[in-house]
Amino acid sequence: MTVGLYLSDPARDSVRTLSAGHYAGRYRIIDFTLSNLVNSGIYRIGIVLGSKYQTLVSHLGSGKDWDLARKSGGITFFPPYLEDLNEPYPDFERGSNALHRALLQLSGSKIENVLIVDGSIAYNMDYRPLIEQHETTQADVTAVYTCRTLIHSEAPLVFAPELDSRTGRVTHINYGISVSAMSGIASKAEHQVLLNTFVIRKSVLMRLLANSTRTDIRSFIRYTLAPAVRTIRVLPFEYKGYSAQLLNNDTFFERNMEMLSPGHRNALFKGAGNVYTAVRDSSPTNYGTAASAKNCIIADGCKIEGTAENCVIFRNVHIAPGARVRNCVLQTGTEIMPDAKLDWCITDKNVIITNGKTLVGAVNYPLYINDGTII
C-alpha cells in the first residue's frame, strides 16, 4: 500500500506572493498533483500545510472535485504547530519536522511506501510505473527526475541529481546548477533536475526523519535526503513529459506564458490523465462589441471589452473599453479601467489599474503588481 504526502509549502516563499501558485488561467499547482494521485489509484493523501494555508484549504474543500470525499481514505490535513510558525525559518525549511509529525500518525498502519511530492511543480504523470519500479528493484528511495531547459533565475534554486552510469544509482544531489552549466542554460541546453517526487520505504523515511528531528534540520531534500544518498539505495526514474516549476516571479511569468503555446499546453493537459480543479459556478466570459483577444487563455467569469494579446487571464478579470493589455498575466479580480495600457506585467489578485495609466515591464523583467494594489 502506498500513501501520498503533498508538501503544500512552495519551494520558495515568493510563490506565495503570486497567489500560492495559480497556473494556466484557472488552476493551482496542487490540482496537478492531486489529479496525478487520483489517476494513479492513490486515494489516501496527506497534505502538509505551511503558514497562511486558509486559501488552499478553501480551494480543496472536502476533495469532492478530485473524487476524494471518501469514507475510507481521502485528504488529511497536517497543519503547522504554533512553535513552528514562531521559529525564524522560512516555510520551505520546515519540511522534515512537518513530515515527521505526519508519519507518526501513519507509523502503525500497513503502509509500506510513501510517495512524497512537491508543492511548486506542475506535471501530468502516472505514478504506477514509478511505484512498480520501486517495488521491483527494492530500492530504499526512487527519485523522479526530468530533462528540461532552465532559465537563469530558476537554475540556482533547483535540485539536480548525479547518476552513476555503472550502478544506476543516484550518488549525489546538487542544490542549484553549477557555474559550468550556466553557459548551457543561455543556449537552452537541457539539464537533469529532480521533480522533487520520491517513493520512499516507510521504515527508511522514519529513520531519516528521526535523525533530522534530533539535529533540528528542516529542509527535507537538501538536509535530510541529500546527505543520505551514499548510505541508502537511491535509484532514478525518468519522467519524459512536460513540467513547470514555479519558484519566483520570473519562473511564474515564463511558465504561465508557455501555456500560450499549443505544444506546451497539450503536453501538460493531454499527458497521462485528466487534470481536475475546483468547480466554480461562474458565468461564461463576456466579450464586448469592440473587444479583441488574440492568443490568450481566458478563464470564465471575465468581461473583455478592450484589447488583450498574448495574455493569461484568470477568473473575474475586467478589461474596460479602450484598455489594452499585451504579454501579461492577470490574476483573479484584476480590473483594467478605460484607456489603461499594460505590457509585460503580472497582476496579483484584486488589482485595479485606473483610467489612462500605462505600465510597462520587459520580457526579461516583468513588472509585478502586488495583491490589492490600486494604481
KAMOBEL-V433509 format. One record per pair of residues at least 12 apart in sequence whose C-alpha atoms are under 10 Angstrom apart, sorted by the first residue. I is the first residue (numbers start at 1). J is the second residue. Records with the same first field share a line. If there is no record, write none. Layout:
I = J / J
This chain:
1 = 42 / 44 / 109 / 110 / 111 / 112 / 113 / 114
2 = 41 / 42 / 43 / 44 / 45 / 110 / 111 / 112 / 113 / 114 / 115 / 131 / 199 / 200 / 201 / 202
3 = 37 / 42 / 43 / 44 / 45 / 46 / 73 / 106 / 111 / 112 / 113 / 114 / 115 / 116 / 199 / 202
4 = 33 / 34 / 37 / 38 / 42 / 43 / 44 / 45 / 46 / 47 / 75 / 113 / 114 / 115 / 116 / 117 / 198 / 199
5 = 37 / 44 / 45 / 46 / 47 / 48 / 75 / 76 / 77 / 78 / 99 / 102 / 103 / 114 / 115 / 116 / 117 / 118 / 197 / 198
6 = 30 / 33 / 34 / 45 / 46 / 47 / 48 / 49 / 77 / 99 / 115 / 116 / 117 / 118 / 119 / 197
7 = 30 / 46 / 47 / 48 / 49 / 50 / 78 / 92 / 94 / 95 / 98 / 99 / 116 / 117 / 118 / 119 / 120 / 196
8 = 20 / 29 / 30 / 46 / 47 / 48 / 49 / 50 / 51 / 53 / 56 / 78 / 91 / 92 / 95 / 117 / 118 / 119 / 120
9 = 47 / 48 / 49 / 50 / 51 / 52 / 53 / 90 / 91 / 92 / 93 / 94 / 95 / 118 / 119 / 120
10 = 29 / 50 / 91 / 92 / 118 / 119 / 120 / 121 / 245 / 246 / 247 / 248
11 = 90 / 91 / 92 / 93 / 95 / 118 / 119 / 120 / 121 / 157 / 158 / 196 / 219 / 245 / 246 / 247 / 248
12 = 90 / 91 / 92 / 93 / 119 / 120 / 157 / 246 / 247 / 248
13 = 90 / 91 / 92 / 247 / 248
14 = 246 / 247 / 248 / 249 / 252
15 = 120 / 246 / 247 / 248 / 249 / 251 / 252
16 = 52 / 247 / 248
17 = 248 / 249 / 348 / 349 / 370 / 371
18 = 246 / 248 / 249 / 252 / 253 / 331 / 346 / 347 / 348 / 349 / 368 / 369 / 370 / 371
19 = 55 / 56 / 331 / 332 / 348 / 349 / 370 / 371
20 = 52 / 53 / 55 / 56 / 119 / 120 / 246
21 = 119 / 120 / 121 / 122 / 245 / 246 / 247 / 248 / 252
22 = 246 / 252 / 256 / 314 / 331 / 332 / 348
23 = 122 / 244 / 246 / 252 / 253 / 255 / 256 / 257 / 259 / 312 / 314 / 329 / 331
24 = 255 / 256 / 257 / 258 / 259 / 260 / 265 / 297 / 298 / 299 / 312 / 313 / 314 / 329
25 = 256 / 259 / 296 / 297 / 298 / 299 / 300 / 311 / 312 / 313 / 314 / 315 / 329 / 330 / 331 / 332
26 = 277 / 278 / 279 / 280 / 297 / 298 / 299 / 300 / 312 / 313 / 314 / 315 / 331 / 332
27 = 122 / 275 / 276 / 277 / 278 / 299 / 314
28 = 56 / 59 / 119 / 120 / 122 / 276 / 277 / 278
29 = 118 / 119 / 120 / 121 / 122 / 123 / 244 / 245 / 246 / 277
30 = 47 / 56 / 59 / 60 / 117 / 118 / 119 / 120 / 121 / 122 / 276 / 277
31 = 59 / 60 / 65 / 66 / 122 / 123 / 275 / 276 / 277 / 278
32 = 119 / 121 / 122 / 123 / 124 / 125 / 268 / 269 / 273 / 274 / 275 / 276 / 277
33 = 117 / 118 / 119 / 120 / 121 / 122 / 123 / 124 / 125 / 275 / 276
34 = 60 / 63 / 66 / 67 / 68 / 75 / 117 / 275 / 276 / 277
35 = 65 / 66 / 67 / 123 / 124 / 125 / 126 / 272 / 273 / 274 / 275 / 276 / 277
36 = 123 / 124 / 125 / 126 / 127 / 128 / 272 / 273 / 274 / 275 / 276
37 = 66 / 115 / 117 / 124 / 125 / 126 / 127 / 128
38 = 66 / 67 / 68 / 74 / 126 / 127 / 273 / 274 / 275 / 276
39 = 66 / 124 / 125 / 126 / 127 / 128 / 272 / 273 / 274 / 275
40 = 125 / 126 / 127 / 128 / 129 / 131 / 272 / 273
41 = 126 / 127 / 128
42 = 68 / 73 / 74 / 115 / 127 / 128
43 = 66 / 67 / 68 / 69 / 70 / 72 / 73 / 74 / 75
44 = 68 / 70 / 72 / 73 / 74 / 75 / 76
45 = 68 / 73 / 74 / 75 / 76 / 77 / 114 / 115 / 116
46 = 73 / 74 / 75 / 76 / 77 / 78 / 99 / 102 / 103 / 116
47 = 75 / 76 / 77 / 78 / 79 / 99 / 102 / 117 / 119
48 = 76 / 77 / 78 / 79 / 80 / 94 / 95 / 98 / 99 / 101 / 102 / 119
49 = 77 / 78 / 79 / 80 / 81 / 91 / 94 / 95 / 98
50 = 78 / 79 / 80 / 81 / 84 / 85 / 90 / 91 / 92 / 94 / 95 / 98
51 = 79 / 80 / 81 / 82 / 84 / 85 / 90 / 91
53 = 79 / 80
57 = 77
58 = 278
59 = 277 / 278 / 279
60 = 75 / 277 / 278
61 = 75 / 278
62 = 74 / 75 / 76
63 = 75 / 277 / 278
64 = 277 / 278 / 279
65 = 276 / 277 / 278 / 279
66 = 275 / 276 / 277 / 278
67 = 276
76 = 102
77 = 102
78 = 98 / 99 / 101 / 102
79 = 98 / 101 / 102
80 = 94 / 97 / 98 / 101
81 = 97 / 98 / 101
84 = 97 / 98
89 = 218 / 219
90 = 218 / 219
91 = 218 / 219
92 = 119 / 218 / 219 / 220
93 = 217 / 218 / 219 / 220 / 221 / 222 / 223
94 = 216 / 217 / 218 / 219 / 220
95 = 209 / 217 / 218 / 219 / 220 / 221 / 223 / 224
96 = 208 / 209 / 210 / 211 / 212 / 213 / 216 / 217 / 218 / 219 / 220 / 221 / 223 / 224 / 225
97 = 209 / 210 / 212 / 213 / 214 / 216 / 217 / 218 / 219 / 220
98 = 209 / 213 / 218 / 220
99 = 116 / 205 / 206 / 209 / 218 / 220
100 = 205 / 206 / 207 / 208 / 209 / 210 / 212 / 213
101 = 209 / 213
103 = 202 / 205 / 206 / 209
104 = 206
106 = 202
107 = 202 / 203 / 206
110 = 202
111 = 201 / 202 / 203
112 = 135 / 200 / 201 / 202 / 203
113 = 131 / 134 / 135 / 140 / 141 / 198 / 199 / 200 / 201 / 202 / 203 / 204 / 205
114 = 131 / 141 / 198 / 199 / 200 / 201 / 202 / 203 / 205
115 = 127 / 130 / 131 / 141 / 142 / 197 / 198 / 199 / 200 / 201 / 202
116 = 143 / 196 / 197 / 198 / 199 / 200
117 = 144 / 195 / 196 / 197 / 198 / 199
118 = 195 / 196 / 197 / 198 / 245
119 = 196 / 197 / 245 / 246
120 = 195 / 196 / 244 / 245 / 246 / 247
121 = 195 / 196 / 197 / 243 / 244 / 245 / 246 / 247
122 = 195 / 242 / 243 / 244 / 245 / 246 / 255 / 268
123 = 195 / 239 / 241 / 242 / 243 / 244 / 245 / 267 / 268 / 269 / 271 / 272 / 275
124 = 239 / 241 / 242 / 243 / 267 / 268 / 269 / 270 / 271 / 272 / 273 / 274 / 275
125 = 239 / 240 / 241 / 242 / 243 / 268 / 271 / 272 / 273
126 = 239 / 271 / 272 / 273
127 = 197 / 199 / 272
129 = 237
130 = 142 / 143 / 144 / 198 / 199 / 236 / 237 / 238 / 239
131 = 198 / 199 / 200 / 237
133 = 199 / 235 / 236 / 237
134 = 198 / 199 / 200 / 201 / 234 / 235 / 236 / 237
135 = 199 / 201
137 = 233 / 235
138 = 201 / 233 / 235
139 = 169 / 199 / 200 / 201 / 232 / 233 / 234 / 235 / 236
140 = 199 / 200 / 201 / 202 / 203 / 204 / 205 / 229 / 232 / 233 / 234 / 235
141 = 170 / 198 / 199 / 200 / 201 / 202 / 204 / 205 / 225 / 229 / 232 / 233 / 234 / 235 / 236
142 = 169 / 170 / 197 / 198 / 199 / 200 / 201 / 233 / 234 / 235 / 236 / 237
143 = 161 / 169 / 170 / 194 / 195 / 196 / 197 / 198 / 199 / 200 / 234 / 235 / 236 / 237 / 238
144 = 161 / 193 / 194 / 195 / 196 / 197 / 198 / 199 / 235 / 236 / 237 / 238 / 239
145 = 159 / 160 / 161 / 191 / 192 / 193 / 194 / 195 / 196 / 197 / 198 / 236 / 237 / 238 / 239 / 240
146 = 160 / 161 / 190 / 191 / 192 / 193 / 194 / 195 / 236 / 237 / 238 / 239 / 240 / 241 / 242 / 243
147 = 189 / 190 / 191 / 192 / 193 / 194 / 195 / 238 / 239 / 240 / 241 / 242 / 243
148 = 188 / 189 / 190 / 191 / 192 / 193 / 240 / 241 / 242 / 243 / 244
149 = 184 / 185 / 186 / 187 / 188 / 189 / 190 / 191 / 192 / 193
150 = 177 / 182 / 184 / 185 / 186 / 187 / 188 / 189 / 190 / 191 / 192 / 193 / 244 / 245 / 251
151 = 182 / 185 / 186 / 188 / 250 / 251 / 254
152 = 177 / 182 / 183 / 185 / 186 / 250 / 251
153 = 247 / 248 / 249 / 250 / 251
154 = 176 / 177 / 245 / 246 / 247 / 248 / 250 / 251
155 = 175 / 176 / 177 / 178 / 179 / 181 / 182 / 185 / 191 / 193
156 = 175 / 176 / 177 / 178 / 179 / 182
157 = 175 / 176 / 177 / 247 / 248
158 = 174 / 175 / 176 / 177 / 192 / 193 / 194 / 195 / 196 / 245 / 247
159 = 173 / 174 / 175 / 176 / 177 / 192 / 193 / 194 / 195 / 196 / 221 / 222 / 226
160 = 172 / 173 / 174 / 175 / 176 / 177 / 178 / 191 / 192 / 193 / 194 / 195 / 196
161 = 173 / 174 / 175 / 177 / 191 / 192 / 193 / 194 / 226 / 236
162 = 174 / 192 / 193 / 236
163 = 192 / 234 / 235 / 236
164 = 235 / 236
167 = 235
168 = 234 / 235 / 236
169 = 229 / 230 / 232 / 233 / 234 / 235 / 236
170 = 226 / 229 / 230 / 232 / 233 / 234 / 235 / 236
171 = 226 / 227 / 228 / 229 / 230 / 231 / 232 / 233 / 234 / 235
172 = 225 / 226 / 227 / 228 / 229 / 230 / 234
173 = 193 / 194 / 221 / 222 / 225 / 226 / 227 / 228 / 229
174 = 193 / 194 / 222 / 226
175 = 193 / 221 / 222 / 226
176 = 193
177 = 191 / 192 / 193
192 = 238
193 = 238
194 = 236 / 237 / 238 / 239
195 = 238 / 239 / 243 / 244 / 245
196 = 221
197 = 237
198 = 221 / 234 / 235 / 236 / 237
199 = 234 / 235
200 = 234
204 = 232
205 = 224 / 225
208 = 220 / 224 / 225 / 228
209 = 224 / 225
210 = 224
211 = 224
212 = 224 / 225
241 = 264 / 267 / 268 / 271 / 272
242 = 263 / 264 / 265 / 266 / 267 / 268 / 269 / 271
243 = 255 / 264 / 267 / 268
244 = 256 / 258 / 259 / 264 / 268
249 = 346 / 365 / 366 / 367 / 368
250 = 363 / 364 / 365 / 366 / 367 / 368
252 = 329 / 346
253 = 312 / 327 / 328 / 329 / 344 / 345 / 346 / 363 / 364 / 365 / 366 / 367 / 368
254 = 329 / 363 / 364 / 366
256 = 297 / 311 / 312 / 328 / 329
257 = 296 / 297 / 310 / 311 / 312 / 327 / 328 / 329
258 = 312
259 = 296 / 297 / 311 / 312
260 = 295 / 296 / 297 / 310 / 311 / 312
261 = 295 / 296
280 = 300 / 301 / 315
281 = 300 / 301
282 = 299 / 300 / 301 / 302 / 315 / 316
283 = 300 / 301 / 302 / 303 / 316
284 = 299 / 300 / 301 / 302 / 303 / 315 / 316
285 = 298 / 299 / 300 / 301 / 302 / 303 / 304 / 315 / 316 / 317 / 318
286 = 300 / 301 / 302 / 303 / 304 / 305 / 318
287 = 302 / 303 / 304 / 305 / 306 / 319
288 = 303 / 304 / 305 / 306 / 319 / 320 / 321
289 = 304 / 305 / 306 / 321
290 = 304 / 305 / 306 / 307 / 321 / 322
291 = 303 / 304 / 305 / 306 / 307 / 308 / 319 / 320 / 321 / 322 / 323 / 324
292 = 304 / 305 / 306 / 307 / 308 / 309 / 324
293 = 305 / 306 / 307 / 308 / 309 / 310 / 311 / 325 / 326
294 = 307 / 308 / 309 / 310 / 311 / 326
295 = 308 / 309 / 310 / 311 / 312 / 327
296 = 308 / 309 / 310 / 311 / 312 / 313 / 326 / 327 / 328 / 329
297 = 309 / 310 / 311 / 312 / 313 / 314 / 329
298 = 311 / 312 / 313 / 314 / 315 / 316 / 317 / 330
299 = 312 / 313 / 314 / 315 / 316 / 317 / 331 / 332
300 = 313 / 314 / 315 / 316 / 317
301 = 314 / 315 / 316 / 317 / 318 / 332 / 333
302 = 314 / 315 / 316 / 317 / 318 / 319 / 332 / 333 / 334 / 335
303 = 315 / 316 / 317 / 318 / 319 / 320 / 335
304 = 317 / 318 / 319 / 320 / 321 / 323 / 336
305 = 318 / 319 / 320 / 321 / 322 / 323 / 324 / 338
306 = 318 / 319 / 320 / 321 / 322 / 323 / 324 / 325 / 336 / 337 / 338 / 339 / 340
307 = 319 / 320 / 321 / 322 / 323 / 324 / 325 / 326 / 341
308 = 323 / 324 / 325 / 326 / 327 / 328 / 342
309 = 324 / 325 / 326 / 327 / 328 / 343
310 = 325 / 326 / 327 / 328 / 329 / 343 / 344
311 = 325 / 326 / 327 / 328 / 329 / 330 / 343 / 344 / 345 / 346
312 = 326 / 327 / 328 / 329 / 330 / 331 / 346
313 = 328 / 329 / 330 / 331 / 332 / 333 / 334 / 347
314 = 329 / 330 / 331 / 332 / 333 / 334 / 349
315 = 330 / 331 / 332 / 333 / 334 / 349
316 = 330 / 331 / 332 / 333 / 334 / 335 / 349 / 350
317 = 330 / 331 / 332 / 333 / 334 / 335 / 336 / 349 / 350 / 351
318 = 330 / 332 / 333 / 334 / 335 / 336 / 337 / 352
319 = 334 / 335 / 336 / 337 / 338 / 339 / 340 / 353
320 = 335 / 336 / 337 / 338 / 339 / 340 / 355
321 = 336 / 337 / 338 / 339 / 340
322 = 336 / 337 / 338 / 339 / 340 / 341 / 355 / 356
323 = 336 / 337 / 338 / 339 / 340 / 341 / 342 / 353 / 355 / 356 / 357 / 358
324 = 336 / 337 / 338 / 339 / 340 / 341 / 342 / 343 / 358
325 = 340 / 341 / 342 / 343 / 344 / 345 / 358 / 359 / 360
326 = 341 / 342 / 343 / 344 / 345 / 360
327 = 342 / 343 / 344 / 345 / 346 / 361 / 362 / 363 / 366
328 = 342 / 343 / 344 / 345 / 346 / 347 / 360 / 361 / 366 / 367
329 = 343 / 344 / 345 / 346 / 347 / 348 / 366 / 368
330 = 345 / 346 / 347 / 348 / 349 / 350 / 351 / 369
331 = 346 / 347 / 348 / 349 / 350 / 351 / 371
332 = 347 / 348 / 349 / 350 / 351 / 371
333 = 347 / 348 / 349 / 350 / 351 / 352 / 371 / 372
334 = 347 / 348 / 349 / 350 / 351 / 352 / 353 / 371 / 372 / 373 / 374
335 = 347 / 349 / 350 / 351 / 352 / 353 / 354 / 374
336 = 351 / 352 / 353 / 354 / 355 / 356 / 357
337 = 352 / 353 / 354 / 355 / 356 / 357
338 = 353 / 354 / 355 / 356 / 357
339 = 353 / 354 / 355 / 356 / 357 / 358
340 = 353 / 354 / 355 / 356 / 357 / 358 / 359
341 = 353 / 354 / 355 / 356 / 357 / 358 / 359 / 360
342 = 357 / 358 / 359 / 360 / 361 / 367
343 = 358 / 359 / 360 / 361 / 362 / 363 / 366 / 367
344 = 359 / 360 / 361 / 362 / 363 / 364 / 365 / 366 / 367 / 368
345 = 359 / 360 / 361 / 362 / 363 / 365 / 366 / 367 / 368 / 369
346 = 361 / 366 / 367 / 368 / 369 / 370
347 = 367 / 368 / 369 / 370 / 371 / 372 / 373
348 = 368 / 369 / 370 / 371 / 372 / 373
349 = 369 / 370 / 371 / 372 / 373
350 = 370 / 371 / 372 / 373 / 374
351 = 369 / 370 / 371 / 372 / 373 / 374 / 375
352 = 369 / 371 / 372 / 373 / 374 / 375
353 = 369 / 373 / 374 / 375
354 = 374 / 375
355 = 375
357 = 375
358 = 375
359 = 375
